[in-house]
Amino acid sequence: MFALTALAPLCALIPLATAPASAQTAMPQPASPILIAPPNAVPAVALPCTRACMEELADRFLKALAARNPQALPLAGTIRYTEMGQALALGDGLWGTASDVGNYRHVFADPQSGQIGLFATMKENGKPFVMGARLRVELGRISEIEVVLYRSGTGPAWNDNGVLELDKSGKPKDFWTAAPPPGQRLSRQELVAAANSYFDSLQNNDGKKQYPFTDDCDRLENGVFTTNNPGTVRMGDVDIGGMGCRQQFETGLYGVVTRIHHRRFPVVDEERQIVFALGVFDHAGTIHELTMPSGKKVSTGMFSKPSSILISEAFKMQGKLIQKVEAVGASVPYHMHPGWGER
């Protein structure tokens, strides 16, 4: 669960008078966020696109982004791109400001759905950021790109330090790449159900349920461990960052998360038993105090205003329990639509 600061209240919209037709001037319109054209000249990747192919395509994506050249990728004739939930023309937004590929990369491969999940560090005009990204590959060409990013300087200072430390680490811990024998793996449906149980446990958390974590569960958010890391996250006078995953949920202090909507589980890495998910965490701002199962009352502090977090989050399973969590997310307008899924 993210401990980012809540958004400032949105300004009221003031209706503007409409000028007479004779005085109106046609304003230039932005390019369509959906590129519809013949596939570009870059050859499609060979099929079937398995893990090695998907990891290589993720590398090409990062290099193309740093080079500010989407046409270096094998693009489908119809391609959709979103950045922080906003549909943009491919080449706009981060494609005009990304400057360097970082050292950290964590790729999730789902050959069955043709989708890739990715966490990576990069630089934007020389300043570090970390992103979560999703690519869809159809017939050897990229048809969808979705980006969630945390820019240094847009949240707590410990997040900024985390991005730098994550970049230094270069790669995820070895347990993420471990592949259990086929006979010990959950099915796709079971993996998704286990990942969704995390969101169910977090939404309106009251500390009174059974929570689906292993004893050694850890969570990494924007490069910072927010579990078993004393002093990182506090709720009132409770050092929740010093607790393990299950212990945190048992406090009931994540009750500030009033809704998790547009949950999606597009990348299911069956071999490694990982689910890469996306969604939006809402904080309604109406809960000013929470009561822990012990009876202790805790002020919710910075969650006293409506705010949301757009999240990309990966779950590593051990059996039907969540062993590790890695996430990238940032604040967005309250109850924002993420640009994908039903409205």
N, C-alpha and C positions, 0 to 999 in steps of 0.2 A: 504494500500500500504506500502510495507516495505521500511524502510529508512536505510538499511544496506549498508556498504561500498562496493564499486565495487571491483571486483576481479582484481588481478594483471594480466598483460598480460601473456598469455601462452608462454612458451619457444618454440622456433622453433625446429622442429623435424629434426634430422640429420641422413641421411641414414647410415646404418652400412653395412660394407662389409660382405658377407656371406662366412662362412668358408667352405672349401671343405667337401664333404659328409663324408669322412673318419675321419675328425676332429670334426664333430658335435656330441654333446652328448645330448641324449634325456633328456629334463628337466621334472621334475614332474609337472603334470597338476593339477589345482585346481579341487575340486569336482564339479560336475554339479550343476548349480544353481537351477535346477528343480529336486526335489526329486521324483523319480518314484519307488514305492515299494508298497507292500501290506499295507493297513492301519495298524497303530500301535495297540498295545494291549489295549490302553486306550479306555474305552467305549465311543461310540458316545453320544452326548447330545440328550436328548429326543426331539422328534418332536411333534408339531411344536415348533421351537425355537423363542419365543416371546421376549418382552422387558426384562423381568426378566432373562430369559435364556441368552440373549445377554450380559446383564450387568454382569452376573456371569461369562460368558466366557471371557469377557474383564478383569475381576479380575484375572482369572486363567492365562491369557496371561501375565499380568504384573508380577505375581509371578513366572511363569516359566522363564521369561526373567531375573529376578533378581537372580533366582537359576541357570541360565545358562543351562537350561534343557528343550529344546523344546519338547522332548519326553514325557514330563508330560502332554502335550496337546493332545486332540483327533484329530490326523492328518489324512488327506485323503491320499490315496496311491500316488497321484500326488499333490505336493504342490510347489508353487512358492513364493519366498521371495525376496523383494528388500529393500535396505537401501540407502536412499538418491539417489534413481534412479538407483542404481547399483544392478544387479541381483547377489545374493550370495547364497551359499549353506546354508540351514537352520542349524544354529549352529555357523556360521561364523559371523564376524563383531561384532555388539553390543551384540550378544549372548555370546561372550567371555569376555566382559568387563563390562556389566551392573552389578550393585552390590546391589542396594536397591530400593524398591518401595517407591515413594514419597507420599505426603499427598494429592496432587491435582489430581482429576480425573473428566473427563467430557465425558460421553458416549452418542453416538447417535445410535439409533436402527432402522433398516429397515427390518422387518421380511419378507416383500414381495420380496426383492432382496436377502435376506440372508446375508446382509452385516452390519458391525459394524464400526462406526467411533469413534475415541477416541483421546482426549488430556490428557496427564498425565505428572507429574513430576517424575523423577527418579534420581538415582545417577549412575555414571560410574566410577568405581574405586575410589569412595568417592567424586567425583565432580558432582555437580548438572547439569541436563539438562531437557529440556522439549521436548516432542515429540507429533507428530500427527501420528496416525496409522489407518490402515484399515484392517479389517479381512473379508474374505468371508467364509461362512459356507455352505457346501453342504452335504445333507443327514446326518447332525449332526456332520460333521467333517470339520476342517479348511483346505481349499485348497489354500488360498492366504493370504499373509501377506505383507503389504506395510508400510514402516516406513519413516517419515520425522522428523529430529530432529535438535534442536538448542542446541549446547553445550556452556556452559558458557566459556567466554574467547575468543570466535570466532567472536565477533561483538562488537558494542558499549557497554560501561560500563552500560548504562541504561538498556540494555537487560539483563545483568547478574543480576542486582538488581531485575528486573522483574521476573526472574525465581525463585528467593528466595521468593519474595512476593507472587507469585502465589502459591508456595508450602505451605506457611503459611495459605493461604485462605482456602485450603482444598477442596472446591467445587465451582461450578459456582454459580452465582447469581440466585435467585429464578425465575426471569423472563424467564430464559432459559428452565426451566422444566414446565412452565405453558402450559396447553393444552386447546386451545379454543374449544368450542362446535363443533361437526361435521359439523353442518350447516354453520359455519363461516370459515371453512378451505379451503385453496386452494387445487386443485388437484395436483398430482405428477408433471404433465407437467407444471402447472402454477408455482409451487415452483421452478422447475429447470429453467424456463424462468426468474423468478425474480432473482435467484442467478446469472445467466449468464448476466443479465443486469448490474450487478456490474462490471464484467470483461469488458463488452462492454464500460461502462462509464469510466473505468480506462485507457484502451488502447487508446493511442494518445489523452488523455484528453485535452480539450481546454477550459473548463469552460463555454461553451455556450449552453449546453443542459439542459434538465430537468433530475434531478438525483433522483433515487428511494429510498430516505431515509425518515424515520420519523424524527420529530424534536428532539427526544431524542436519536437518534442513537449514539452509541459508538463503538469503535473498540479496541480490545485487541490483541496485537502482542507480542508473546514470553513473555507473562506475564505483559506487559506494556501497559497502555492506551495511544494510540497515537492520540486520539481525546480528546477535552475538558481538556487537560492536558498541560498547558503552559510550554514552555521551553524544551519539549521532542524532538520535531522534527522541524528543521528550513530548509527552502529553501532560500538561500541568507539571506536577513534580514527579511524574512516573517516567523513569528511564526506560522507555519501551524499546529503544534501539539496542539495549544490552541483553534483550531476551531472544530466545529462539523463536522460530516461526509459530509453533503451536502455543507457546507461552504468550506471545503477543496477541493471538486471536482469543485466547482465554481471558484476557483482560476486559474484553468488550469495548475497548477504546477505539476500535475501528468502526464503531457505530456512526461516526461522522460521514461515512460513505453511505449515502441514502439510496443510491441507485447506480447500477452498472449496466449500461445499455449498449446496443449495437455490438454485442459480443460476437466475435467471429473466431473461428479456429481453422484458418485456411491451410496451414502447413502442419502436417502430421508426419514427423520423422519416425517411422515405425521401427527402423533398424536400431536407432539410438533411444527410442522410447521418450521422445520429446514432442511437445505441442507448442507451436508458435501462434499466439493469439493476439487479437486486437480488440479494443473497446474504449468506452468512455466512462470514467468515474465521476459521478455527480456528488457534490456536497451541497445540500439544499440551504445550509446556513441557519436552519431553524432549531438545531440541537445545540444549546448553549452549555449543557452539562450532561455528562454521562455517569452512570452508576455502575461500578465494577461488581462482579459477583460477590466480592467480599463486603460490599456495602459502601466502599470508598467512593466519594463523589469527585469528579475531575472536570475542570473547565475545558472546553474545546478550543479556546483561544482563537487562533487564526482561522478556524473554520466557521466563523460567525457570519460569513457572507456567502451568497451563492457563488460557487466556482466549480470548475471541472478540470479533469486531467485526461488528455488523449494518451492512450497507453499502448505500447507494443510489449508483449511479455511472453517469455518462454518458460516452460515447465518441464523439468526432468523427472521422470517417474521411476520409482523403485517399487515394483509390484503395483498396487493400486494407491500408493501414497506418493505425495510430492516430496522429492528429495532436495531439489535445487530450483531456484527461481532467478531469472535475469530479466531486467526490464529497462526500457527507455521510454520516458514520457515527459510531458510538459503541460503547463497550464494553458487552457483554452477557454473561450466564452462558455458560460454556464449552459449545460444541456446541449452543447453543440452537436450537430450531425457530423459524423466523421467522413462523409463523402462516399461511403460504401454501405450496402445493405438497405433494408427497407427504411422509409422515413417514418 
